[in-house]
Amino acid sequence: MKSDVIIIGAGLAGLCCGRVLEEEGVSFTIVEASDGVGGRIRTDLVEGFRLDRGFQVFLTSYPEARRVLDYSALDLKPFLPGASVRFAGRFHQLTDPWRQPLRALSSVFSPIGSLADKLRVARVRNRVTGGSLEDRLRDPEMTTLEALKQAGFTEAMIDRFFRPFLGGIFLDSTLQTSSRMFSFVFRMFSLGEASLPAEGMEAIPRQLAAALPSDRIRTSTRVTRVEPQRVTLESGETLECRSVVVATDEPAANRLLNRESSDVGQGVSCIYFAADEPPIEEPILVLNGDGTGPVNNLCVPTNVTSTYGPSGQSLISVTVIDVSTNEAEMLGSVRQQLSEWFGSSVEQWRHLRTYRIPYALPQQFPPALAEPRRPVRVESNLYVCGDHRDNASIQGAMVSGRRAAEALLEDLKS
């Protein structure tokens, strides 16, 4: 069946592009190299546990997601707002005072930053939640580290909280990521909840795909060549069309479009363990405030939603911002560090799987977001979308897919 449009990639951007085209009655086919939809948002079922390919959370405040997704069907389960920070041999809880004011009182005098630092958080929150999202993405661009220092935060607050917290989001413990990305992320965390879908993060792209005709998505179909009105597959088959949308990550897009690029991305390793008992009781993110050892952050997804594991078992997710260390060496170092945190029971945890993801996010160091939304039109009948066109988030990927579809539709009408 010939289609008007070929979309390469069934990640969030490609699926959102297809969604708009479907609403406008434009025929399309999505071709995906892997065996399923989702791109970098996939969930594997291993021994009864749901393992997201890299620790991820869904922020309910994403404007595009609010507009497009059915939150009730995703059955979203929230984390506690805040974090538990491991520092100087103890865990110190920082709680969002806007959502849990009574719990937040106990964190006022914690050693994770000064009282003045906590007041500065309030000022930053007021700033990033003011105006429109577009306004915040036009704020002066610098590194996140520079922005935090400019806001007056002490080195202790930066190193013990912001570095592991934002480092786990940006996959950049140096905090060289654009301050515009910091404003975006802090706004999203302030206005919504960090959550997990009951069936894993892949439930998000699956919901998008379910709204499209099933015969319009071809998986296990790799593209080797792209032209404005033709796509060549690895099998040798050619697909003729009116327009092509390249909806892949940036390295793959640059290869298909014959663009020169450094393709620098942020890498991460995610290690999953199973245990009879959880190391913590609450659905909260644990941060490494000491800054030593391989672990950046840890959580227990089965504390957030029991659907992430079999009855009576706990799933533990550990994030390491490193993909270069030998896996066995990394696993040993992680166990040693967590044994210091939680005791000898860590040695009984069963290793389920390690995901090493060299390109988990596009690198967004200044001036990457000098133009918050980069062009999606390559040339006549050829378009590109993905989080590298907007910002490195679920929101950015979804918006870029819609923008590519809108640009394509505008050209079809002209």
C-alpha positions as CSV (number, residue, x, y, z in Angstrom):
1,M,0.0,0.0,0.0
2,K,1.5,3.3,-1.1
3,S,1.5,6.1,1.5
4,D,1.7,9.8,1.1
5,V,4.3,10.0,3.9
6,I,7.0,7.7,5.2
7,I,8.0,8.3,8.8
8,I,11.3,6.7,9.8
9,G,11.2,5.8,13.5
10,A,8.4,4.7,15.9
11,G,9.6,6.7,18.9
12,L,7.5,9.4,20.5
13,A,8.3,11.9,17.8
14,G,7.3,9.6,14.9
15,L,4.2,8.4,16.6
16,C,3.1,12.0,17.4
17,C,3.8,13.0,13.8
18,G,1.6,10.1,12.6
19,R,-1.1,11.0,15.0
20,V,-1.5,14.5,13.4
21,L,-1.4,13.1,9.9
22,E,-4.0,10.6,10.8
23,E,-6.3,13.3,12.1
24,E,-5.8,15.2,8.8
25,G,-6.5,12.2,6.6
26,V,-3.0,12.0,5.2
27,S,-1.9,8.4,4.6
28,F,1.5,7.4,6.1
29,T,3.6,4.4,7.0
30,I,5.9,4.3,10.0
31,V,9.0,2.1,9.5
32,E,10.9,1.1,12.7
33,A,14.3,-0.7,12.8
34,S,13.7,-2.4,16.1
35,D,11.1,-5.0,17.1
36,G,8.6,-2.6,18.7
37,V,7.4,1.0,19.2
38,G,8.9,3.4,21.7
39,G,12.4,4.3,20.5
40,R,14.4,4.9,23.7
41,I,11.3,4.4,25.8
42,R,11.0,0.6,26.1
43,T,10.1,-1.7,28.9
44,D,11.2,-5.4,29.1
45,L,9.5,-8.1,31.2
46,V,12.2,-10.1,33.0
47,E,11.3,-12.7,35.6
48,G,8.0,-10.9,36.3
49,F,9.6,-7.5,36.7
50,R,9.1,-4.5,34.4
51,L,12.5,-3.1,33.5
52,D,12.4,0.3,31.8
53,R,15.5,0.6,29.5
54,G,17.2,3.2,31.7
55,F,15.5,4.8,34.7
56,Q,12.9,7.3,33.5
57,V,10.0,9.1,35.0
58,F,6.9,10.7,33.5
59,L,6.1,14.3,34.5
60,T,2.4,14.9,34.5
61,S,2.9,18.6,33.8
62,Y,4.2,18.1,30.3
63,P,1.8,20.4,28.2
64,E,1.9,18.3,25.1
65,A,1.4,15.0,27.0
66,R,-1.6,16.6,28.8
67,R,-3.1,17.4,25.4
68,V,-2.4,14.1,23.7
69,L,-2.4,11.3,26.3
70,D,-5.1,9.6,28.4
71,Y,-3.6,9.8,31.9
72,S,-6.3,7.6,33.4
73,A,-5.6,4.8,31.0
74,L,-1.9,5.0,31.8
75,D,-2.8,4.5,35.5
76,L,0.0,6.8,36.7
77,K,1.5,6.3,40.1
78,P,3.4,9.2,41.7
79,F,6.7,9.4,43.5
80,L,6.8,11.3,46.8
81,P,7.7,15.0,45.9
82,G,11.3,15.5,47.1
83,A,14.3,13.3,47.6
84,S,16.2,11.3,50.2
85,V,19.9,12.4,50.1
86,R,22.7,10.2,51.3
87,F,25.3,12.3,52.9
88,A,27.9,11.8,55.7
89,G,26.6,8.3,56.6
90,R,22.9,9.2,56.9
91,F,19.8,9.8,54.7
92,H,18.4,13.3,54.8
93,Q,14.9,13.8,53.3
94,L,14.2,17.0,51.3
95,T,10.4,17.4,50.8
96,D,8.5,19.8,48.6
97,P,7.0,22.3,51.1
98,W,4.2,23.3,48.6
99,R,2.8,19.8,48.6
100,Q,3.8,18.3,51.9
101,P,4.4,21.3,54.3
102,L,4.4,19.2,57.5
103,R,7.0,16.7,56.2
104,A,9.0,19.6,54.8
105,L,9.6,21.1,58.3
106,S,12.0,18.3,59.2
107,S,14.2,19.1,56.2
108,V,14.6,22.8,57.1
109,F,17.7,22.2,59.2
110,S,19.2,19.3,57.3
111,P,22.8,19.6,56.2
112,I,21.8,19.5,52.6
113,G,22.4,23.2,52.1
114,S,21.6,26.1,54.4
115,L,18.3,27.6,55.4
116,A,19.0,30.4,53.0
117,D,19.5,27.8,50.2
118,K,15.9,26.5,50.9
119,L,14.6,30.0,50.6
120,R,16.5,30.4,47.3
121,V,14.7,27.3,46.0
122,A,11.4,29.1,46.6
123,R,12.6,32.1,44.7
124,V,13.8,30.0,41.7
125,R,10.5,28.0,41.8
126,N,8.5,31.3,41.6
127,R,10.7,32.5,38.7
128,V,10.5,29.3,36.6
129,T,6.8,28.8,37.1
130,G,6.0,32.4,36.1
131,G,5.0,33.4,32.6
132,S,4.7,30.9,29.8
133,L,7.0,28.0,29.0
134,E,8.1,29.9,25.9
135,D,9.1,32.8,28.1
136,R,11.3,30.6,30.2
137,L,12.9,29.1,27.1
138,R,13.9,32.6,26.1
139,D,15.7,33.4,29.4
140,P,19.4,34.2,29.1
141,E,21.3,31.0,28.3
142,M,24.3,29.8,30.4
143,T,25.3,26.5,32.0
144,T,23.1,25.2,34.7
145,L,26.0,25.4,37.1
146,E,26.4,29.1,36.3
147,A,22.7,29.6,36.8
148,L,22.7,28.0,40.2
149,K,25.7,30.0,41.3
150,Q,24.1,33.2,40.0
151,A,21.0,32.3,42.1
152,G,23.2,32.3,45.1
153,F,23.2,28.6,46.0
154,T,26.0,27.4,48.2
155,E,28.5,24.9,47.0
156,A,27.1,22.5,49.6
157,M,23.6,22.7,48.1
158,I,24.8,22.4,44.6
159,D,27.0,19.4,45.3
160,R,24.8,17.5,47.7
161,F,21.4,18.1,46.0
162,F,21.5,19.7,42.6
163,R,24.4,17.8,41.2
164,P,23.0,14.3,41.7
165,F,19.3,15.4,41.1
166,L,19.8,17.3,37.9
167,G,22.8,15.1,36.9
168,G,20.4,12.1,36.9
169,I,18.0,14.0,34.7
170,F,20.5,15.5,32.3
171,L,22.9,12.6,32.6
172,D,25.5,15.3,33.1
173,S,27.0,15.5,36.6
174,T,29.1,18.5,35.6
175,L,25.9,20.6,35.2
176,Q,27.1,22.0,31.9
177,T,23.7,21.5,30.4
178,S,21.9,24.7,29.3
179,S,20.2,26.7,32.0
180,R,17.1,26.9,29.7
181,M,16.8,23.1,30.2
182,F,17.2,23.6,33.9
183,S,14.3,26.2,33.9
184,F,12.2,23.8,31.9
185,V,12.8,20.8,34.2
186,F,12.4,22.7,37.4
187,R,9.1,24.2,36.1
188,M,7.8,20.7,35.1
189,F,8.7,19.2,38.5
190,S,7.1,22.2,40.3
191,L,3.8,22.1,38.4
192,G,3.2,18.3,38.2
193,E,4.1,14.9,39.6
194,A,6.9,12.6,38.8
195,S,5.2,9.3,38.1
196,L,5.4,5.8,36.5
197,P,2.7,4.2,34.3
198,A,1.5,1.0,36.0
199,E,2.6,-1.1,32.9
200,G,6.0,0.6,32.5
201,M,7.2,3.6,30.6
202,E,6.6,1.8,27.3
203,A,2.8,2.2,28.0
204,I,3.2,5.8,26.8
205,P,4.3,5.0,23.2
206,R,2.0,2.0,23.1
207,Q,-1.0,4.2,23.8
208,L,0.0,6.6,21.0
209,A,0.5,3.6,18.6
210,A,-2.9,2.1,19.5
211,A,-4.6,5.2,18.2
212,L,-3.1,4.6,14.7
213,P,-4.1,2.0,12.1
214,S,-2.0,-1.1,12.9
215,D,-1.2,-1.7,9.3
216,R,0.6,1.7,9.2
217,I,3.4,0.6,11.5
218,R,6.1,-1.7,10.2
219,T,8.7,-2.9,12.8
220,S,12.0,-4.7,12.2
221,T,12.3,-2.6,9.0
222,R,15.6,-0.8,8.7
223,V,16.1,2.1,6.4
224,T,19.5,2.5,4.6
225,R,18.8,5.5,2.3
226,V,16.6,8.5,2.3
227,E,15.6,10.8,-0.5
228,P,12.9,13.5,-0.5
229,Q,10.3,11.1,-2.1
230,R,11.8,7.7,-1.7
231,V,13.1,5.5,1.1
232,T,15.3,2.4,0.6
233,L,15.1,-0.4,3.0
234,E,17.9,-2.8,4.1
235,S,16.0,-5.5,2.3
236,G,16.4,-3.6,-1.0
237,E,12.8,-2.7,-1.1
238,T,12.0,1.0,-2.1
239,L,9.0,2.9,-0.8
240,E,7.8,5.8,-2.9
241,C,6.0,8.6,-1.3
242,R,5.3,12.4,-1.5
243,S,7.3,13.2,1.7
244,V,9.7,11.7,4.2
245,V,10.0,12.4,7.9
246,V,13.1,11.2,9.7
247,A,12.0,10.7,13.3
248,T,15.1,9.1,14.9
249,D,17.7,10.1,17.4
250,E,20.2,12.6,16.2
251,P,23.1,10.2,15.2
252,A,20.7,8.1,13.1
253,A,19.1,11.2,11.5
254,N,22.5,12.6,10.6
255,R,23.6,9.3,9.0
256,L,20.4,9.1,6.9
257,L,20.5,12.8,5.9
258,N,24.2,12.7,5.2
259,R,24.9,15.4,7.6
260,E,28.2,16.0,9.3
261,S,27.9,16.1,13.1
262,S,29.8,15.1,16.2
263,D,26.6,13.3,17.4
264,V,27.7,13.9,21.0
265,G,25.2,12.5,23.5
266,Q,24.8,11.7,27.2
267,G,25.3,8.1,28.2
268,V,24.1,6.2,31.2
269,S,24.0,2.7,32.8
270,C,21.0,1.4,34.6
271,I,21.4,-1.6,36.9
272,Y,18.3,-3.6,38.2
273,F,18.3,-5.8,41.2
274,A,15.5,-8.0,42.8
275,A,15.3,-8.3,46.5
276,D,13.0,-9.9,49.1
277,E,12.8,-6.7,51.0
278,P,13.1,-3.1,49.8
279,P,16.0,-1.1,51.1
280,I,13.7,1.9,51.6
281,E,9.9,1.9,52.4
282,E,8.8,5.0,50.5
283,P,8.3,5.8,46.8
284,I,11.1,8.4,46.8
285,L,14.2,9.0,44.8
286,V,17.5,8.5,46.7
287,L,20.4,10.7,45.7
288,N,24.1,10.3,46.3
289,G,25.0,13.6,48.1
290,D,28.5,12.5,49.0
291,G,29.7,12.7,45.3
292,T,31.8,9.6,45.7
293,G,31.3,6.1,44.3
294,P,29.5,5.1,41.0
295,V,25.9,5.5,42.2
296,N,24.2,8.7,41.2
297,N,20.6,7.8,42.2
298,L,18.5,4.9,43.3
299,C,14.8,4.1,43.6
300,V,12.5,1.2,44.2
301,P,9.9,1.2,41.4
302,T,7.8,-1.5,43.2
303,N,7.3,1.1,46.0
304,V,5.8,3.4,43.5
305,T,3.6,0.8,41.9
306,S,3.5,-2.9,42.7
307,T,2.9,-3.7,39.1
308,Y,6.6,-3.4,38.4
309,G,7.3,-6.7,40.1
310,P,5.9,-10.0,41.2
311,S,4.1,-10.2,44.6
312,G,6.5,-10.2,47.6
313,Q,9.5,-9.0,45.5
314,S,11.1,-5.6,45.3
315,L,12.7,-4.1,42.2
316,I,15.6,-1.8,42.7
317,S,16.8,0.6,40.0
318,V,20.4,2.1,40.2
319,T,21.6,4.8,37.9
320,V,25.3,5.2,37.1
321,I,26.3,8.1,34.8
322,D,29.0,6.0,33.1
323,V,29.1,3.6,30.1
324,S,32.9,3.1,29.9
325,T,33.6,0.9,33.0
326,N,33.7,-2.8,32.6
327,E,30.3,-4.2,33.6
328,A,31.5,-6.7,36.1
329,E,33.7,-4.0,37.7
330,M,30.8,-1.6,37.8
331,L,28.5,-4.1,39.4
332,G,31.0,-4.9,42.1
333,S,31.6,-1.2,42.9
334,V,27.8,-0.6,43.0
335,R,27.2,-3.5,45.4
336,Q,30.1,-2.3,47.6
337,Q,28.7,1.3,47.8
338,L,25.1,0.2,48.4
339,S,26.3,-2.2,51.1
340,E,27.7,0.8,52.9
341,W,24.3,2.5,52.5
342,F,22.0,-0.4,53.4
343,G,24.0,-3.2,55.0
344,S,25.0,-6.7,54.2
345,S,21.6,-7.6,52.7
346,V,22.7,-6.0,49.5
347,E,24.9,-9.0,48.8
348,Q,21.7,-11.1,48.6
349,W,20.1,-8.9,45.9
350,R,19.8,-10.7,42.6
351,H,21.1,-8.9,39.6
352,L,18.5,-8.9,36.9
353,R,20.0,-6.8,34.1
354,T,22.3,-4.0,33.2
355,Y,21.4,-1.5,30.5
356,R,24.4,0.4,29.1
357,I,23.1,3.2,26.9
358,P,25.8,5.2,25.2
359,Y,23.3,7.7,23.6
360,A,20.5,8.2,26.0
361,L,20.0,11.9,25.5
362,P,21.3,14.5,23.1
363,Q,23.9,16.7,24.7
364,Q,22.4,20.2,25.3
365,F,25.3,22.4,26.5
366,P,25.1,26.1,25.6
367,P,24.4,27.3,22.9
368,A,22.4,24.2,22.1
369,L,19.1,25.9,23.2
370,A,20.0,29.3,21.8
371,E,17.2,28.5,19.4
372,P,14.8,26.5,21.7
373,R,13.0,25.0,18.7
374,R,15.2,24.1,15.8
375,P,13.9,23.8,12.2
376,V,12.1,20.5,11.2
377,R,12.0,21.2,7.5
378,V,15.2,20.0,5.8
379,E,14.1,20.7,2.2
380,S,11.0,20.3,0.1
381,N,9.3,17.0,1.0
382,L,11.9,16.1,3.6
383,Y,11.5,16.7,7.4
384,V,13.2,15.7,10.6
385,C,12.0,15.5,14.2
386,G,13.1,14.2,17.6
387,D,14.1,15.5,21.0
388,H,17.2,17.0,19.3
389,R,14.9,19.4,17.5
390,D,13.4,20.8,20.8
391,N,14.6,19.8,24.2
392,A,15.8,16.4,25.6
393,S,12.6,15.3,27.2
394,I,9.3,13.5,26.5
395,Q,7.8,16.9,25.9
396,G,10.4,17.8,23.4
397,A,10.1,14.6,21.4
398,M,6.3,14.9,21.3
399,V,6.2,18.5,20.3
400,S,8.8,18.0,17.6
401,G,6.7,15.3,16.0
402,R,3.7,17.5,15.9
403,R,5.8,20.4,14.5
404,A,7.1,18.2,11.6
405,A,3.6,17.1,10.7
406,E,2.4,20.7,10.7
407,A,5.2,21.8,8.5
408,L,4.5,18.9,6.1
409,L,0.8,19.7,6.0
410,E,1.5,23.3,5.3
411,D,3.7,22.4,2.4
412,L,1.1,20.0,1.0
413,K,-1.5,22.8,1.0
414,S,0.8,25.3,-0.8
